[in-house]
Amino acid sequence: MTPSAACIQLVQRFEGCAKKQADGRFVAYPDPGTGGDPWTVGWGTTGADVKPGVIWSQQQCDARLAKDLASFATQVAAAIGTALTNQHQFDALVSFAYNVGIGNLKGSTLLKQHKAGDYADARTQFARWNKAAGRVLPGLTKRRAAEAALYGS
């Protein structure tokens, strides 16, 4: 499976392409939950190449999002294995993993319940992941609700 337009739109809606400068380029910014690492640029891109002072064009932001989503899709597909998964479930899981990391998805009750075919409980598990640095963040609460809605649609 590959991420659908619904997945891309969901990620873009919640990640935003933030910190646009007057010249149309985007500057890296600290994680809103920690005030530091991981630094982020564009559509929520993090990594060793994203640090203070990094500036990307819109084209760089869009290209990296496409590359990262393809990578997350491959990793999510491997984590799901042979479990029955529809496109909306896959898209929600890719968005989730993009935000919290593939390691967190792999160790989650959300994935365990999905693989067990308990889709109703899996859907409720999204809501548990609304904290950063131990604090509930309203943006994460909204994102998890949107992911759960997509998962269940």
C-alpha positions in Angstrom: 0.0 0.0 0.0 1.0 3.6 -0.5 -0.3 6.7 1.3 -3.4 8.1 -0.4 -4.3 11.7 -0.8 -6.3 11.5 2.5 -3.1 10.6 4.3 -1.0 13.4 2.7 -3.7 15.9 3.4 -4.0 14.8 7.0 -0.3 15.1 7.6 -0.1 18.5 5.9 -3.1 19.7 7.9 -1.5 19.0 11.2 2.1 19.5 10.4 1.6 22.6 8.4 4.5 24.1 6.5 5.4 26.4 9.3 7.8 29.3 9.8 7.5 30.8 6.3 9.8 33.7 5.8 9.1 36.9 3.8 11.1 35.4 0.9 8.8 32.3 0.8 11.4 29.9 2.3 10.9 28.0 5.5 13.2 28.1 8.5 13.7 25.2 11.0 12.1 25.6 14.4 12.3 23.7 17.7 9.8 21.1 18.7 6.7 22.7 20.3 6.5 20.1 23.0 10.1 20.3 24.1 11.2 23.7 23.0 14.3 22.0 21.5 15.0 18.7 19.8 13.9 17.5 17.5 14.2 20.5 15.2 11.6 20.6 12.4 11.3 22.2 9.0 8.7 22.1 6.3 5.9 19.5 6.7 7.1 18.2 10.1 10.5 17.0 8.8 13.0 16.0 11.4 16.3 14.3 11.2 20.1 14.8 11.5 20.0 17.3 8.6 17.4 19.5 10.4 18.9 21.8 12.9 18.9 25.5 13.9 19.6 27.7 10.8 18.3 25.3 8.2 16.2 27.0 5.5 14.3 25.1 2.8 12.3 26.2 -0.3 8.7 25.0 -0.7 10.0 22.5 -3.3 12.4 21.0 -0.8 9.7 20.8 1.8 7.3 19.1 -0.6 9.9 16.7 -1.9 11.0 15.6 1.5 7.4 15.0 2.6 6.9 12.7 -0.3 10.2 10.8 0.4 9.5 10.6 4.1 5.9 9.4 3.6 7.1 6.7 1.2 9.6 5.5 3.8 7.1 5.5 6.6 4.6 3.6 4.4 7.2 0.9 3.8 7.9 0.7 7.6 4.2 0.7 8.6 3.5 -2.0 6.0 6.3 -4.2 7.5 5.0 -3.5 11.0 1.4 -4.5 10.0 2.6 -7.7 8.3 -0.3 -9.8 7.0 -3.0 -8.2 9.1 -6.0 -7.2 7.1 -5.8 -3.4 6.6 -7.9 -1.1 4.5 -6.6 2.1 2.9 -8.0 4.4 5.6 -6.5 2.3 8.4 -3.2 2.3 6.6 -3.3 6.1 6.0 -4.1 6.7 9.7 -1.3 4.5 10.8 1.2 6.2 8.5 0.1 9.6 9.7 0.5 8.4 13.3 3.9 6.9 12.7 5.1 10.0 10.9 4.3 12.0 14.0 5.3 9.7 16.8 7.9 7.6 15.1 7.9 4.1 13.8 9.3 2.7 17.0 6.4 4.0 19.0 3.9 2.5 16.6 5.7 -0.9 16.7 5.5 -1.0 20.5 2.0 0.4 20.8 -1.2 -1.3 21.9 -2.7 0.4 18.9 -0.7 -1.8 16.5 -1.3 -4.9 18.7 -5.0 -4.4 18.6 -5.0 -3.7 14.8 -3.0 -6.8 14.1 -5.4 -8.8 16.3 -8.4 -7.5 14.3 -9.8 -5.5 17.2 -10.3 -2.4 15.1 -12.7 -0.8 17.5 -10.2 -0.9 20.4 -7.3 0.1 18.0 -9.3 3.2 17.1 -9.6 4.2 20.7 -5.9 3.9 21.2 -5.1 6.9 19.1 -6.4 9.2 21.9 -3.7 7.9 24.3 -1.0 9.6 22.2 -1.8 13.3 22.8 1.2 14.2 25.0 4.6 15.7 24.4 7.1 16.0 27.2 4.4 14.7 29.6 1.9 17.5 28.7 -1.4 17.2 26.8 -1.2 19.3 23.7 -4.5 20.4 22.1 -3.0 20.0 18.6 -2.1 16.4 19.3 -5.5 15.7 20.7 -7.1 17.1 17.5 -4.7 15.2 15.3 -5.3 11.9 17.1 -9.1 12.4 16.8 -8.7 13.0 13.1 -6.5 9.9 12.7 -9.0 7.8 14.6 -11.8 9.1 12.4 -9.9 8.3 9.3 -9.0 4.8 10.7 -12.6 4.1 11.4 -14.1 5.4 8.1 
